[in-house]
Amino acid sequence: LNTTEIIVDYIVNTQFPYSSLNMVRLPYRDDHHLYFPASSVFIFPDEQYLNENNVEIQKIRIQFELPAGWLAASSWGTDKLTFELDPPTLDTLMAGLVGVGYYSANSFTANDLPVETAVLSGQGEYQDAEVTQAVKQGLKSAYSIFHFFPIPKFFAMVHFINEQPGRLNGNALGWSINLNGGRSLDRTQWLELASHIFAEIFHHWNGHVLNRGEDKSIIWFTEGVTNYYRVKNMLTSELITEEESFQFLSKELNRVFHSSRREDKLDELSRDYYSDRTAMDLTYSKGCCVTFALDLLIKKISSNQRSFDDVMKRMIERYNYE
């Protein structure tokens, strides 16, 4: 080949083991949109072709030609039709999100952080404005704890596509999050989806900055503490009432109480996170309940001068994760 640029066919790649764990990690298509959970997943030139022609992929450029009314929405900006991406490896799966379809987009700032949202609407009451407000409140509530953003920008993509109203999937990739919710939601179902927005946002501090790395024994901290802060931050943002926050927490406590592994230690549950669904669920619920109890205890012994917020700030300061 006598050129540095070639055109090759591609196929949707779902070969990576974890891609089946969560719907938002898989490419998705219907009559209204195309969605790729990490940009490099669907760019997969035929390996035999590359080997036979001694081709090494260094960069991949994609250009979309969209049907009328469709919008390109991605981690690199809305209405951007051309992308230059790294070749697909396990390391580049977290490159970002790409969606094209009947999205509505919105841009704003949260404490000077550039933010974009893209919503693929269903037919329910809770849509664009509510999603934008939840994203803004989630970012501001976390910022009020840590006083910095660990990302230079933020992108949120929300699809109201699931046939089952209560079914939710969510994921954070780099500086972006994606959530899939039901086509039509009542207030309870909307608050559950909004709580996932708050959780995925909080993961940018607890999970991205405070990175668990290879130590699976502290998955409960990344997931369980975040599970608590999704409720706490929704309450401080006045998105929910105090009574509604206790309803959220009582559900978590109920899951722990009725679990067959409720007596197991959190580090043991964390190590079984990927092999036992009961353990996975308890890392969220029991971790949440322990954090709630510690938050109350710290407030009590400090006469409300301290809280678990101070633990989170101290950990980031001590371990200097950037």
C-alpha positions in Angstrom: 0.0 0.0 0.0 1.4 3.4 -1.0 -0.8 5.6 1.2 -1.0 6.5 4.8 -4.8 6.5 4.6 -7.0 3.6 3.7 -10.7 2.8 3.8 -11.7 -0.5 5.4 -15.0 -2.1 6.3 -15.8 -2.5 10.0 -18.1 -4.7 12.1 -19.6 -4.2 15.5 -17.2 -5.7 18.0 -18.6 -7.3 21.1 -15.8 -9.7 21.8 -14.6 -8.2 25.0 -15.7 -10.2 28.1 -17.3 -7.5 30.1 -19.3 -6.0 27.2 -22.3 -8.3 28.1 -22.6 -7.1 31.7 -24.6 -4.0 31.0 -26.8 -2.9 28.2 -25.1 0.5 28.0 -21.8 -1.2 27.2 -23.2 -2.7 24.0 -23.9 -1.1 20.6 -27.6 -0.5 20.3 -29.8 0.3 17.3 -33.5 1.0 16.6 -35.5 3.1 14.2 -34.7 6.3 16.1 -31.0 6.1 16.8 -27.6 4.3 16.8 -25.6 4.2 19.9 -22.0 3.0 20.6 -21.0 2.8 24.3 -17.3 3.4 23.6 -16.2 4.9 20.3 -13.7 2.2 19.4 -15.9 -0.8 20.0 -17.6 -0.6 16.6 -14.4 0.3 14.7 -12.9 -3.1 14.0 -11.2 -3.7 10.7 -10.8 -7.3 9.7 -7.7 -8.6 11.3 -6.8 -11.0 8.5 -6.9 -8.0 6.0 -4.6 -6.0 8.2 -2.1 -8.9 8.6 -2.0 -9.8 5.0 -1.3 -6.2 3.9 1.0 -5.5 6.8 -1.2 -2.6 8.0 -1.0 -1.1 11.4 -3.9 1.1 12.4 -2.7 4.3 14.2 -5.8 6.5 14.0 -9.3 5.9 12.7 -11.5 8.6 11.2 -15.3 8.3 11.1 -17.7 10.5 9.3 -21.4 10.2 9.6 -24.0 11.1 7.0 -27.2 11.4 8.9 -30.9 11.2 7.9 -32.9 14.4 8.1 -33.7 15.4 11.7 -31.0 13.3 13.2 -28.3 14.8 15.5 -24.9 13.4 16.3 -24.2 13.5 20.0 -21.0 12.4 21.5 -18.4 12.9 24.2 -16.6 15.3 21.8 -19.6 17.5 21.3 -23.1 17.6 19.8 -23.6 17.8 16.1 -20.0 16.7 15.4 -20.0 14.5 12.3 -16.3 13.6 12.1 -14.2 11.8 14.8 -10.6 10.7 14.9 -10.2 7.8 17.3 -7.5 5.4 18.6 -7.6 1.8 17.3 -9.6 -0.7 19.4 -8.0 -2.2 22.4 -9.1 -2.9 26.0 -7.4 0.3 27.0 -9.4 2.5 24.5 -12.8 1.1 25.3 -13.3 4.0 27.7 -12.7 6.6 25.0 -16.2 8.0 25.1 -19.8 7.8 23.8 -21.2 8.2 20.4 -24.9 8.4 19.5 -26.8 9.5 16.4 -30.5 9.9 16.2 -33.4 12.1 17.2 -31.6 13.6 20.1 -32.3 16.9 21.7 -29.1 18.7 23.0 -28.4 21.3 25.6 -25.3 23.1 26.6 -24.6 25.0 29.9 -22.0 25.4 32.7 -22.0 24.1 36.2 -19.5 26.1 38.4 -17.7 27.0 35.1 -17.5 23.4 34.0 -18.7 23.0 30.3 -21.6 20.6 30.2 -23.5 19.1 27.3 -26.6 16.8 27.5 -28.2 14.7 24.8 -31.7 13.2 25.4 -33.5 10.7 23.3 -37.0 11.3 24.4 -39.7 8.9 25.2 -43.3 9.8 25.8 -43.2 10.5 29.6 -43.5 13.5 31.7 -39.8 13.7 32.7 -37.7 14.7 29.8 -35.1 17.2 28.6 -35.5 20.0 31.2 -35.6 17.5 34.1 -32.5 15.7 32.8 -30.6 18.9 32.4 -31.6 20.0 35.9 -30.6 16.7 37.5 -27.2 16.8 35.7 -26.6 20.3 36.9 -27.6 19.5 40.5 -25.5 16.3 40.5 -22.4 18.2 39.4 -22.9 21.1 41.8 -23.7 19.0 44.8 -20.5 17.0 44.3 -18.5 20.1 43.7 -19.8 21.6 47.0 -18.1 18.7 48.8 -14.7 18.5 46.9 -14.4 22.1 45.5 -12.9 20.9 42.3 -13.9 19.0 39.2 -11.6 16.0 38.2 -12.7 16.4 34.5 -12.3 19.3 32.1 -15.8 18.9 30.7 -18.9 16.7 31.1 -21.2 14.9 28.8 -24.5 13.1 29.7 -26.5 11.0 27.3 -29.9 9.7 28.4 -32.1 7.4 26.4 -35.8 6.8 27.3 -36.0 3.6 25.3 -36.7 0.6 27.6 -40.1 -1.0 27.3 -40.1 -1.8 31.1 -40.6 1.5 33.0 -38.5 0.4 36.0 -35.6 -1.0 34.0 -32.4 1.1 34.2 -28.8 0.8 32.9 -26.0 3.2 33.5 -22.4 3.6 33.0 -19.6 6.2 33.3 -16.9 6.4 30.6 -14.2 9.0 31.0 -15.8 12.4 31.3 -19.2 11.0 30.1 -22.2 9.1 31.4 -25.0 7.2 29.7 -28.3 6.0 31.1 -31.1 4.1 29.6 -34.5 4.4 31.2 -38.1 3.5 30.5 -40.1 5.2 27.7 -42.6 6.5 30.1 -41.9 7.2 33.8 -43.9 8.2 36.8 -42.3 10.4 39.6 -41.0 7.4 41.5 -39.4 5.9 38.4 -38.0 9.3 37.4 -36.4 9.8 40.8 -34.8 6.4 40.5 -33.3 7.4 37.1 -32.2 10.7 38.5 -30.5 9.0 41.4 -28.4 7.0 38.8 -27.4 10.3 37.2 -26.2 11.5 40.6 -24.4 8.2 41.2 -22.6 8.2 37.9 -21.6 11.8 38.4 -20.2 11.1 41.9 -18.2 8.2 40.4 -15.9 10.8 38.8 -14.6 11.5 42.3 -15.2 8.1 44.0 -14.2 5.6 41.4 -12.2 7.7 38.9 -10.1 10.0 41.2 -10.2 7.5 44.1 -9.4 4.6 41.8 -9.6 1.1 43.2 -7.1 -0.3 40.7 -6.5 -4.0 41.1 -7.7 -4.1 44.7 -11.1 -5.7 44.5 -11.6 -5.7 48.2 -12.6 -2.1 48.2 -15.2 -2.2 45.5 -17.8 -1.7 48.2 -16.3 1.7 48.9 -16.4 2.8 45.3 -20.0 1.5 44.8 -21.5 1.5 48.3 -20.4 5.0 49.3 -21.4 6.3 45.9 -24.8 4.6 46.4 -25.3 6.6 49.6 -24.1 9.9 48.1 -26.6 9.7 45.2 -29.3 9.9 47.9 -27.5 12.5 50.1 -26.8 14.8 47.2 -30.3 14.6 45.8 -31.5 15.6 49.2 -29.1 18.6 49.5 -30.1 19.6 46.0 -33.8 19.6 47.1 -34.6 17.2 44.3 -36.2 14.9 46.9 -37.7 15.4 50.3 -36.3 14.0 53.5 -39.1 11.5 53.6 -38.2 10.3 50.0 -34.5 10.1 51.0 -35.4 7.7 53.9 -37.5 5.7 51.4 -34.4 5.2 49.3 -32.3 4.2 52.3 -34.9 1.9 53.7 -34.9 -0.1 50.4 -31.2 -0.5 50.8 -31.5 -1.6 54.4 -34.3 -4.0 53.4 -32.0 -5.6 50.8 -29.3 -6.1 53.3 -31.6 -7.6 56.0 -33.1 -10.2 53.6 -29.8 -11.1 51.9 -28.4 -14.6 52.5 -24.9 -13.0 52.8 -25.8 -10.1 55.1 -23.3 -11.3 57.8 -20.3 -11.3 55.3 -17.7 -8.6 55.6 -17.6 -6.0 52.9 -14.2 -6.9 51.7 -15.3 -10.5 51.2 -18.4 -9.3 49.3 -16.2 -7.1 47.1 -13.9 -9.9 46.1 -16.9 -11.9 44.9 -18.4 -8.9 43.1 -17.9 -10.4 39.6 -18.7 -14.0 40.5 -21.8 -13.8 42.7 -24.8 -11.6 42.0 -25.8 -11.6 45.7 -22.4 -10.2 46.6 -22.6 -7.6 43.9 -25.9 -6.3 45.1 -24.7 -6.2 48.7 -21.6 -4.1 47.9 -24.1 -1.4 46.9 -26.7 -1.9 49.6 -24.5 -2.8 52.6 -21.9 -0.3 51.6 -24.6 2.4 51.4 -26.0 1.5 54.9 -22.5 1.5 56.5 -21.8 4.9 55.0 -25.1 6.2 56.2 -24.4 5.0 59.7 -20.9 6.4 59.7 -22.2 9.8 58.4 -24.7 9.9 61.3 -22.0 8.9 63.8 -19.5 11.5 62.7 -22.1 14.2 62.8 -23.2 13.1 66.3 -19.7 13.0 67.9 -18.6 16.3 66.2 -21.9 18.1 67.1 -22.6 18.4 63.4 -19.3 20.1 62.7 -18.0 17.1 60.6 -19.5 14.5 58.4 -18.5 11.7 56.0 -17.8 14.4 53.5 -14.7 15.1 55.4 -13.6 11.5 55.1 -14.0 11.7 51.3 -12.0 14.9 51.1 -9.3 13.6 53.4 -8.9 10.5 51.3 -8.4 12.4 48.1 -5.9 14.7 49.8 -4.0 11.8 51.4 -3.7 9.6 48.4 -3.3 12.5 45.9 -5.2 10.8 43.1 -5.4 13.0 40.1 
